[in-house]
């Protein structure tokens, strides 16, 4: 957790003169990174979402967006940059990927930051 916290404390997601907050930028990126939002398939909190039920050659099938809120950052990064059936390719920058991960873990990161700043 310390490594994750350190990673996000020093990433410049926005400048000091930005007109939106880090949270606003992260939310806008999650909801519309390149035309279709992550939330449409993975849900508001990244817990996954049912997308469709269908039949393929008479066999019932389901197409669900997988949970993305519980995977570690290296795996998250790898999967965003991989070809996955049903997943659009976004060609995101490293900062955009870090911002998306931050969006999914912002509460956890805030709690960790508060905890690490408490006197021991």
VENHUSUL-V79102 format. One record per backbone hydrogen bond with DSSP energy under -0.5 kcal/mol. CO is the residue of the C=O (numbers start at 1). NH is the residue of the N-H. If there is no record, write none. Layout:
co nh
CO NH
CO NH
This chain:
co nh
1 5
2 6
3 7
4 8
5 9
6 10
10 12
11 13
15 18
21 25
22 26
23 27
24 28
25 29
26 30
27 31
28 32
30 38
30 39
37 40
38 41
38 42
39 43
41 49
42 48
43 46
46 68
46 69
49 65
52 63
54 61
55 57
56 59
58 60
59 56
61 54
62 64
63 51
63 52
65 49
72 75
72 76
73 77
74 78
75 79
76 80
77 81
79 82
82 84
84 87
86 88
88 90
93 97
94 98
95 99
96 100
97 101
98 102
99 103
100 104
101 105
102 105
102 106
103 106
105 109
106 110
107 111
108 112
109 113
110 114
111 115
112 116
113 117
114 118
115 118
